[in-house]
Amino acid sequence: MDIATSFMPLLQVFTAAMTEPTAQSFKQFVAGWIFAPRRNITGALRAIDPTKHHSAYHRIFAGARWSIDQVGLAMFDLVVKLTDQQHCYLVGDDTLIHKTGLKIYGTGMHRDASQSSSGFTSFRWGHCWVVLCVLVPSRKDPTRKYAIPVLMRLYLNTKTNKKLRRKHRKKTDLMLEMIQLLTQHAGEKSLHFLGDSAYTGGRMLEQIPSGMHVTGRIGKDARLCEGPRPKKPGRGRPPRRGPVLPKPTEMLATKGLRRTTINLYSQSSFHVRITSVVCRLYLAPEREVKVVAVEHLRGGRGIEVFYSTNVNLSEEEILQRFSFRWPVETTFQEAKGHLGLGEPQNRVRAAVRRTTPSMFYLYGLIVLWHEHVRPEPGPFIRMWRGKRHASFADMLATLRRDSVEETRQSIFSAGRLPPAAQKLIKPLEVLLSLAA
């Protein structure tokens, strides 16, 4: 089975980093991955007619010479080319992919955020990936955004690093490495980083490049301060911080604060008390920020505190920018559910570090193809009340359907195919598009 011809040029983000034999094997492998009911190397080969021994396809990830970072930077360039974005929103987060087996490289016990709550922490065995995505607007509705992964790092916990005799690196260190790499590659493009408190705290903000805007969340007891006062002659070093300001909880204790209703995440409305101040974070005193403290009046969310280095934004705009990070959670869920991220059981270091990022990039290519390459969005495979946008399942089914249609046309012409056979083939195409 061949992939739709309109999708094939997008694979150049991979093949440009590979030798010609590896690129040919990879194109066949991707076709199998899209149609396979079980997502591993041998399972993908069952969905195609392989022209090489199965070890050649294993070697793509385990032994071939190519750089996964080069592919990621090519993904960023492709996003900019297709969407013509000069101001890019970046979203950073991490996700756990469950694995079984003690001999798989890099596995360990990690906190499973999807199964944890404020009063309970769940741990699972697997790989923890730190992911940096770029937001892409939908062609039909610019308010609908997709998080396209561009760079990834495998996080190893302290026990795994000790076993491998490696220096331990925190998740924030890995995220900073990717941010700096992408900043150097992006050149003059304007970048705005969005993240939760783990990746936008004061220590993190202090190290993020000063040319990049940051919008994130901080703790409700975060220390705030004014900018440094002018240095007086003969009084030692210049001060880094000014007078200490009230904490966000103390700001919200003031009576008479503005009450309003804000709309976030496209559909949800929140009734809040809100206040803000332009100041500095105590742990990052060099950067001026606008801190927005919010107390929810309904729903039990309590007090939340956000900030942005773009102090010209209004309070509502800062909250809206932070809500832009939600598509990264959708990316994790859909890539795991529809592309089988947890199914490959690669064991060696190179294969582990390449396979999962490759599947994330394949997710991004399918979204870009459906939203910015295909002339019209495909039909919905499932419809429900209020559905306005194609889900990733719809996009994947459309790619399968287009691929099957092109294969049928290359084998049978309309004049040679009996009408009875055409009636039979059409429902089979629909079933095949939904098979995986």
WORATA-V801662 format. One record per run of one state. SS is the DSSP state (h for helix, s for strand, l for the rest). FROM is the first residue (numbers start at 1). LEN is the number of residues. If there is no record, write none. Layout:
ss: (SS SS)
from: (FROM FROM)
len: (LEN LEN)
This chain:
ss: (l h l h l h l h l h l s l s l h l s l s l s l s l h l h l s l h l h l s l s l s l h l s l s l s l s l h l h l h l h l)
from: (1 5 16 20 36 41 46 54 63 68 84 87 99 108 112 113 116 117 118 120 121 123 138 145 156 158 165 171 187 190 196 197 201 202 208 213 219 224 226 244 246 248 253 258 265 268 282 284 297 303 309 315 340 349 374 392 412 419 434)
len: (4 11 4 16 5 5 8 9 5 16 3 12 9 4 1 3 1 1 2 1 2 15 7 11 2 7 6 16 3 6 1 4 1 6 5 6 5 2 18 2 2 5 5 7 3 14 2 13 6 6 6 25 9 25 18 20 7 15 3)
